C-alpha cells in the first residue's frame, strides 16, 4: 500500500471522527493513530526504543560542542 493511500485513509478517519464525534473524538483518533504509527515502526525495525531516549552524556557532549563553536 502506498504512502498516499495510507495518508488518504488516515485523513478520512480523522475527518469522520471530527464530523461525527466532535473535537475530542478527532483528537483521540489523532493520538491513537500516532501511537499506532510508532508501534508499527518499532515492529518493522525502522525505529529502536533507544531512539526516544537521549543519554545524559550525549546531552552534555552536545552542550560542550556548542560552547567550543
N, C-alpha and C positions, 0 to 999 in steps of 0.2 A: 504494500500500500504506500503510495507516495505521500510526501510531507504535505502537499497541497490538500489531499483528500482528508488526512488526519486533521489539518487545520480547519477545513470546512466542517467536519463533524464536530469538532470542539466548539467552533463558533455557533453552530446550530444548537448544540446542547446548552451553551450559555444563553443564547437568545430565548430558547424555550423556558429555561429556568427564570430568566428575568421577566418574561412576559406573564407566565402563569403563576410564579411564586413570589415575585417582587425582588427587591434588592437583596434581602438576606439569602434567599434561595440562589440568586446569581452569585453572591459571594461564596456560599458553601460549595457550589459546583466548581467555581474557580479554584478554591483552595484544595478541594479533593482531586481536581484534575492535576494540579501541580504536584501533589503528593504521589499520585499515580505515575506521573512522568518521572519523578525522581526514583521511585521504586522500580519502574521498568528499566531505566538506565543502569541502576545498580545490578539488576538481574542479567542484563545483557553484557555487563562488564565495561560499559563506557565510563562509568564512574566508580570510584573506590570510596568506601566510608571515610577514609582519611582525608579525602578532598575537602570535606566540610570542616575539618579541624585544623587550625593553624597552631603549630607548636610555639611555645613561648620563646625559644631560642631563635626561631625563624623571624618572629616579630622583632626581637632585639637586633638581629642581624640587619633587617630592613631599616630600622631606625638608625643604626650605626652607618649604614651606607648613605643615607640621606645627609647625615652630618658631614661626611667626608666630601660630598659633592659640592 
